[in-house]
Amino acid sequence: MVKRPKLGVNFYKVVIGVGFSLLWARIMYLIWPEPDYITFVWFYLLVGSVILKWGIFEIVDRIHLKVRIRTVRGELAEASKRVHELATGEPEADGQQMSITSAADAGFAQRIEQLEDDVLAFGSMVETAIRISVESLQNRDVRAATRIISQDQKLDHREFAIRADCMSLLAAGYSSGSDLRMIVAVLGIIRELERMGDYAKGIANITLAIGNQPPLKPLIDIPRMAHMGNEMLRGSLESLVERDLEKAKRISQMDNEVDGIYDQVFRELVLFMVEDPKTITRATRLIWVAHNLERFADRITNICEYVALSITEEMVDMGSSEH
């Protein structure tokens, strides 16, 4: 017998969206029997869209998340019982706590390792997005920039998936200090990675805005900032997996060099604007690119602080940017 696929949350959103649209139209025509075009646009489309997206869909997403957590919690409980039965040959009593040396903890350790691998993969996605976004700016590659913008949602989904995994691990009720610190650190790190993805998207949008306009100057320092930032990102995530606090501190110190390059780029572009006001728009856009890359490096410093938390039980101030 063929198993029917489960209906996802997006299917229910479509159904709710259609139902809400019909109801909202009915409400509008009760208030305005013959609404004009402007009324239709602002009331039916704009107000209705805000209520649907930021109200109803937010509720649906919260319910879906709670259901998912409850499901995962149930699966973990069943897995705990099966592991206990395999290890002892006896059924597990209700409410029995698994010891830290039990066979179940081996599975928990594997899930922590998988979590680390997922964070590394997430970081690799962000690194690629930053690299391609800057290359698209260098080459005036509108197609590549458009692809980066369209793929930003994948980064958001990756953050949500890892966050859900962290929540399921916390819901399992383990109390190992180092594991808890790692989970908390990962929750902070993936937020930083998601924001880095937004910077790549922002650079791609600037590429589209510049279009085929001639460059003010050869792009040398901006790609250099992106390259250094990506090196810092790789090193920071390696320090997380390797539990290497000294490496995290060294990585965070590289932010000062990125700040120095940003200052240089900023001064050069301001000079362009002073000498020729016609360059103000193009120079401003490049300043925003450099600013995004400077903030990209700042967030890597934040990741290094989360690495310190996972190792030392406290947030270590790695130094903050003046920008």
Secondary structure, DSSP 8 states (H G I E B T S, - for coil): --------HHHHHHHHHHHHHHHHHHHHHHH-SS--HHHIIIIIIIIHHHIIIIIIHHHHHHHHHHHHHHHHHHHHHHHHHHHHHHHHSS---TT----TTSHHHHHHHHHHHHHHHHHHHHHHHHHHHHHHHHHHHHHT-HHHHHHHHHHHHHHHHHHHHHHHHHHHHHHTT---HHHHHHHHHHHHHHHHHHHHHHHHHHHHHHHHHHTT---SS---HHHHHHHHHHHHHHHHHHHHHHT-HHHHHHHHHTHHHHHHHHHHHHHHHHHHHHH-GGGHHHHHHHHHHHHHHHHHHHHHHHHHHHHHHHHHSS---------
